[in-house]
Amino acid sequence: MTKECPAEIELIRLTDGDLPPEVHDRIRAHVASCKACAEQVRELENIKRGLTAEPVQDLDVERHLNDVNARIAASKPRRRLTKTAWLLALGTLAAGLAIAYQVTVERDNRVGEFAARGGLHQASLSRDVNVQIYTAGPTPDALRPGQALAKDSPLTVGFGNLGKEAAYLLVFGVDSQSKVHWIAPEYSDANSDPAAVSIEGGSQRLLGTSVVFDDLAPGPMRIVSLIAARPMRVSDVEKLSPSELRAGALAQHFDFAEVRELVVNVTATGPRN
């Protein structure tokens, strides 16, 4: 590959159909004229075709890239990708804990239906900032789309920023009764207004805290990550009405940020993995 070639994470996202149309067309045109990139794309596509997708229960939710990447990690491609590409695609903690980076797209008001990304800073945030939701434990377990989640499961967040500038992160769940449950930052005092978690450029880590909710409503819960290039606060979300918490409405309200969403199914009891 030459300096004019796209980054390998872009080739990974190309095979997953996760690039904006204009970027997709540019990279696809390059691949058509570049033997090295074409070979790598073929390898990635072969790996993806060989993966057995797990059925999503109860919800019609598109399989996220992190689920595919977890399987890619277990396979043995003929050509080894660079350390940077696998770091972006799979993610690692400096201490050795795995973070499968979640690359998602905004959704409109209907669960499971995709909408185009928007906002002023989307291009760099999409490329550089990655977020993964985990059930906390001795070894964090990444949540998958449509996964059954026991209502008393402890939750935490892993994130990384390969850009140079800091990004800011809010993570919260919206349960089936449209009630907001905060995962990051920590928010237990209604009289406080915590700032978004700052993700410094070039950093990657697992949040040092976890949270357990005792009042999650059973049924679908959307776990929303708001990622922005400027500071935010809990009150920016707390002031919204239930109708404004829907995915499409959030994207319009936070037009300066990237909205990512993971849908799980909260159960009264059950396994936490």
C-alpha positions, 0 to 999 in steps of 0.5 A, spaced: 500 500 500 502 507 498 501 513 502 495 515 497 492 508 499 486 509 504 487 507 511 486 499 513 480 501 517 477 504 512 477 498 508 475 494 513 469 499 514 468 498 506 467 491 506 462 492 512 458 497 508 459 502 514 462 508 510 458 514 508 456 514 500 461 519 498 467 516 502 465 509 499 465 511 492 472 514 493 475 508 496 471 503 492 474 507 486 481 506 489 480 499 490 479 498 483 485 501 481 490 498 486 492 491 486 494 491 493 488 494 496 484 490 492 487 483 495 486 486 502 479 487 500 478 480 498 481 477 504 476 481 508 470 479 504 472 472 504 473 472 512 466 475 513 463 470 508 466 465 512 463 467 519 457 464 522 452 470 524 448 469 531 441 470 530 438 476 533 433 474 538 426 479 539 429 485 535 430 486 528 437 490 529 443 490 524 449 486 526 454 491 529 461 491 526 464 489 533 461 483 533 464 481 526 471 484 528 470 479 534 470 473 529 475 476 525 480 476 531 479 468 531 480 467 524 487 467 521 487 471 514 493 470 509 495 477 510 497 480 516 494 487 517 498 492 521 498 493 528 494 500 527 488 497 523 487 491 528 487 496 534 482 500 530 478 494 528 478 490 535 481 495 540 485 493 546 487 496 553 494 498 554 493 493 560 491 487 555 484 487 556 480 487 549 476 492 547 472 491 541 471 497 538 463 499 536 462 502 529 455 504 528 450 509 525 445 513 527 438 510 527 431 513 525 425 513 530 424 506 528 428 501 531 433 497 527 432 502 521 439 506 519 439 513 517 445 517 514 450 520 519 450 528 520 453 533 524 459 538 523 464 533 526 462 526 524 468 525 519 473 525 524 469 522 530 467 516 526 474 515 524 478 516 530 473 515 536 470 508 538 466 506 544 464 499 547 459 497 552 461 492 557 457 488 562 463 489 568 466 483 571 473 480 572 473 480 564 469 485 561 464 482 556 462 486 550 454 487 549 452 485 542 446 487 539 439 484 541 442 481 547 438 479 553 441 483 559 439 481 566 436 488 569 441 487 575 447 487 570 453 491 572 455 496 566 461 499 564 464 503 558 471 502 554 473 507 549 479 510 545 481 516 541 486 515 535 485 522 533 489 528 536 484 532 539 480 530 545 473 528 544 467 528 549 462 522 551 455 521 554 453 514 555 446 512 557 440 507 556 433 509 554 429 503 557 422 501 554 418 506 559 423 512 556 426 513 562 434 515 562 439 511 566 446 514 566 452 509 565 457 515 563 459 519 567 457 517 574 450 521 575 447 519 582 445 526 585 439 530 581 442 536 584 449 535 580 450 536 573 457 532 571 461 533 565 461 528 559 467 524 560 473 526 556 477 522 551 484 525 550 487 524 543 491 518 543 488 514 549 484 508 550 481 505 557 476 502 560 472 506 565 474 506 572 467 505 574 461 500 573 453 502 574 447 497 576 440 499 575 435 497 580 429 500 576 430 498 569 423 496 565 423 490 562 424 490 554 428 493 549 433 498 551 437 503 547 444 504 549 446 511 546 453 514 546 453 521 544 460 523 542 462 530 540 468 535 539 466 540 545 464 539 552 457 536 554 453 535 560 448 530 563 443 536 563 443 536 556 440 530 555 436 530 562 432 536 559 429 532 553 422 530 553 421 522 552 419 524 544 426 527 544 430 521 546 428 517 540 434 516 535 432 521 530 430 526 534 437 526 538 441 526 532 437 533 530 438 535 537 445 534 537 447 536 530 454 537 533 455 530 535 455 523 533 449 519 535 451 511 536 446 506 539 446 499 541 439 496 542 439 490 548 433 486 551 432 487 558 430 481 562 427 480 569 432 475 570 437 471 566 445 470 564 449 476 564 453 475 558 
